[in-house]
Amino acid sequence: MVTRLFRGRSPRPSDNLLDPGCGTGAFLAGVMRWCRETGRALPQMVGIESEPGRAREARAQFRGTDDIRIRHGDFLTDSIEPFDFIVGNPPYVSIYSLTEDEKRDYRVVYETARGRFDLYLLFFERALKCLKPGGRMVFITPEKFLYVETAGPLRRLLSRVQIEEIELLDEESFDGLVTYPTITTVVNRPSAEATLVRMRDGTHRSCRFEGDASWMPTIRGACAEHAPGGTLRDICVRISCGVATGADDVFVRRADTLEPELADFALPTIAGRELTKPGEISRRSTYVMLVPYTREGSLLPERDLGALGRHLSSKRERLIQRTCTRRKPWYAFHETPPLPEILRPKILCKDITEKPYFWIDREGSLVPRHSVYYIVPADAGIIERLRDYLNSPKAGRWLAEHCQRAANGFLRLQSNILKAMPIPDDLARSRRRKSASRRQLQFPELAGSERFAVR
Ligand SMILES: C[S@@+](CC[C@H](N)C(=O)[O-])C[C@H]1O[C@@H](n2cnc3c(N)ncnc32)[C@H](O)[C@@H]1O
């Protein structure tokens, strides 16, 4: 990282260098070592560390070295002068570890504090703002900022400067931590040249990054091998994560113990853990979801809930603990289920899996739960061909290249990745039928009853 920091621009004694979140000073010591070994002058170095014990230890380590100052402070809120060089390993702290006040304050100040942000995104943004024109910066962070939706604002900021290099490191780089670390080298000048991306398999490629959408398709650059016919998004009316009730312990019941008076409100449902054996999904489903919505997907008024209302009332305390009830009635699902689209022939897959596999719900009767993704082709006539393609080695390779990874190298299938998946020409031809099918969806045929019966 130090070699990259000083590539093409050796440090001078008048330059200054920052390590934000310096810990006990490992990187500053690394810079000193590099300068000694290569016979270069030391720049004026500053380490900022918020944890007092680590700041003390760093100070003790560099006592007697005039060129290094350790500040006990907060990189995200203190006022900070501009720097020629910034090198760091920022903290990886998810939003869940922050207090409500911290989250609110960060959201006011940082463009990157969006959605379920992580502190390293904010460190990136602050460091970019502290970099002098022409200044150089090298950060080691998780690779996720390259593709997660939350990091869109950071990608937008980064694409305005010259990203010289991105190196994807082996997952074992930090003992015991599965972080898929990435080293990013940035120069603070308008982006003019392509970025060199070093891949984990030792190959490298040249990429131009633009905008806030995931950069992974650009990095993988594998789309060219597929037919340019279109993507899965073009032939589907919905590609989405399954229904989040926010209280499956209340809304999901075993079908064989369901009280008969609740049957009108129950729909067969399936979770990722039930998708195990390749092949057909069992027609008899073990679980049902109690659904307080009409078939059109609108929430039933409380007075029309009948037996379901009585059942849910007994769990009212549990249901109002859900965050969604701040803006929705106490018995609503966490997310409104788009039932007209869900209750159609569709393809299902698990959200996290070692090897992606796709199943057909031919009758369109199953409500996928949050651990299941569902793909609804506009033309149900192509469902077998589409399933076969999704289960093909070619599609498997594409998913392995493009999906985010969870622990143990498992793949995380997300809707934005599934939507961007290239499809062969013969499937792409069904695209023409999609718009007609969308029109039908706006006027769904209502069954005799607005509610359902267990099938
Ligand atoms: C991943 S560690 C890196 C430490 C050191 N750079 C290294 O690689 O050994 C991140 C450090 O940032 C510090 N830190 C976290 N939030 C901070 C903040 N807002 N300002 C300054 N330091 C912070 C943590 O205490 C921790 O020491």
The ligand as a Gaussian input file, in Angstrom:
#p B3LYP/6-31G(d) Opt

LIG

0 1
 C       -9.627000      -1.249000      11.200000
 S       -8.824000      -0.370000      12.485000
 C       -7.320000       0.027000      11.727000
 C       -6.208000       0.325000      12.652000
 C       -4.869000       0.532000      11.959000
 N       -4.970000       1.482000      10.874000
 C       -4.335000      -0.794000      11.468000
 O       -4.502000      -1.122000      10.303000
 O       -3.781000      -1.504000      12.278000
 C       -9.727000       1.128000      12.494000
 C       -9.344000       2.072000      13.598000
 O      -10.145000       3.234000      13.454000
 C      -10.473000       3.715000      14.749000
 N      -11.648000       4.573000      14.610000
 C      -12.943000       4.202000      14.531000
 N      -13.736000       5.276000      14.360000
 C      -12.927000       6.350000      14.329000
 C      -13.141000       7.744000      14.173000
 N      -14.374000       8.233000      13.991000
 N      -12.077000       8.554000      14.172000
 C      -10.828000       8.070000      14.341000
 N      -10.554000       6.757000      14.519000
 C      -11.578000       5.916000      14.494000
 C      -10.681000       2.451000      15.548000
 O      -10.561000       2.689000      16.939000
 C       -9.576000       1.544000      14.999000
 O       -8.408000       1.657000      15.743000

